[in-house]
Amino acid sequence: MADLTAAYTALQKADAAGDTAGAKQLADYIRGQQAPQSAPAPIAPATSVDPLRQTALVGRAAGEGVLGTLGSVAENTPFNLVTRALTGKTPQELGTAATNKVLGTHLSAPGSYGDLLSRFLTYLGAPTPETSGEQFASAGVRGTTGALTLGGAGGVTGVPNAIRAGLSGTTGALSSEGARQAGAGPVGQFFAGLLGGFAPSAVEETARLATRTAANIASPLTRAGQQQIAGQVMASQAEDPQTAAANLRAAQPVVPNSPRNAGEASQDLGLVALEKGVRARNTADFGQRISEQNAARQAELANLARSPAELNAAIKYRNDVSGPMREQALSDANANTIRFQTLAGTIENRFRSKASALQDQARFQTFESQNQGMVAQPYTPVPGYPQVPGRLGPVANRLGEGAAASADMDPIIAQRQAELTSAQNELARLKASGASPLEMSKVSNRIDGILQTPGLRASQVVQKALGTVKDKLASLADESGIIDAQDLYTVRKEIGNYVQQAAKESGSWDKRLASGLQIDVQHSIDDAIESAAPGFKAYLERYQDLSKPIDQMKVIQEIQRRSQLNSDDITTGQSFLGPGKFSTALDTAIQKSGAKLTPDQIERLNAIRTDLQYGQAINSPLIKAPGSDTFQNLSIAQAIGMGGRTAHPIATVLTKPLSWLYRIAGTDQGVNEILAQAMLDPKFAAQMLERATPKSVGAFSARLRAAALGTAASSTLSGSSAAQSTP
């Protein structure tokens, strides 16, 4: 009996050392020593527990769990694990077997790190688990310590996840050991350990599912639960929930006091489509929103266009301010022209008067000189008689008359010269002020220059229009070429009519050419009037400044007039703005009169257009409203954990008894109301989307990772457990 015990011990050591041939010889020897009719006696159950042995077994198992796990991390690559699971052998064992078969050798395969560790511990005298209970206990300790070791190396954090890893390792190792004792091979042991490792997580998730299901059943009865359902509906419909939420957060009104809708503000086609479906179920709320938006747009447009009364008041103010300036300038032009003419006449008259006085004085001086000459000569009183001295003649009596008359002319000549100088000085001052006579030639010369310009002189419109203007000016000027300022100003206003008439008669119309002609001739008239009455251009500048807001009001009021629909808002009584009509009117106004509007006005008008287009986003051909099933059975779906998604028909049947409760509580209607509120409030919609993001995904992933690492540890150690615990 002692020999058989020694043989059994030697067999175990040979098997543990991988000595297949020696183990086979020992097995044959044991079978030869036993009687044919007798069977090996079963190991008697222990009647007492040796504390030291049990402590040593726990220490051995713990060491194998920790050190074996660390060693197996390097050798248990995915390839090695798959090979072992499929064949029951490691790649090294398969290689050794192939070499022995080809070469006829009897080489032993190198053992794994766990096998070497187990043999080393046995060599040191550490006890080996012999009974089924000891083997189960050792397997459990190895699984627990190995899972904790592998979990620490694998990045499992937190006490709960460490506990999950340890439990998974324990259950996995016990399952693998149970399969081994039941006679399962390596593959069976591996999968038993794998399934056993996930058992704690399955129990935990089952409890969690039950708790979650109970909470889900009650959730639709609360406002928070209904908001969660609505948020899940939004998240399921959105193409990109995170980007949509960011856009909703950043959305601002485009037009003052015109609230944005969540669909267009999200820039997400899925949410635009959802809004379209929600609108159909909440027409009153969205009707009120449409009214609010239209009122805000109309208010902004009215703020830009002002009222007809304000337009008339601005026109009156402009006329009241600029009218007197114009009339004064035209009056001054005529007065200055008359003054020029008067001074010119005065200068000519005084020059002639002075010349006449000088001539008279010269005549008187000649008469005196002649008399003095006659007195100096002998005088013959009677022909045939002797001459007498000239001083005795009759001429001597008139000496001094010529000198006296000449002297009398000096003050007269001086007066005439003074009057001439005064007129000349006044004319010089008038010219120095920049004034000149209002002569037709100043305009006609410019017209002649245009008519001789290459290109323009070939235009029939130019020839007709400017020829008409020139003839009109000639008919209004006097024989000296002077034209009345009022007449010239009237011609200025009517030049556009002359150009249009010429174009009509010629059958040719060039808007740019016509505008250029009108402006060119008007400038020449402005220069002419300004030359006669400096200040006329100041009137023009003042008129233009006061006309800017008037022109802007006219342009925007025309946009306003052309943008109204025939339908009125019964809430406010205002007409609705038509998006298409407004856009067309705005484009036309910018094309024709864009220079009259300020950049700020154009920006605000474009903002109204953008806001109108936002309101039409749901009508895009890209948008299709979700089906009615999206809005049905929302509470049932929540109860079975489907959130806002459509539930499976079987799940719906299972939860059908809850329908009456949710129907009485009005939960689905509450969800629809929350969806409507979200679609009408971008900020609230952003909150809904953000709340719908699952926060438990990270925690679940951590739990799953811990369980997987524990299972891997138990499966990794199952091979070494089988090797060292084989009886």
Order of alpha helices (4+ residues) and beta strands (2+ residues): alpha-alpha-alpha-alpha-alpha-alpha-alpha-alpha-alpha-alpha-alpha-alpha-alpha-alpha-alpha-alpha-alpha-alpha-alpha-alpha-alpha-alpha-beta-beta-alpha-alpha-alpha-alpha-alpha-alpha-alpha-alpha
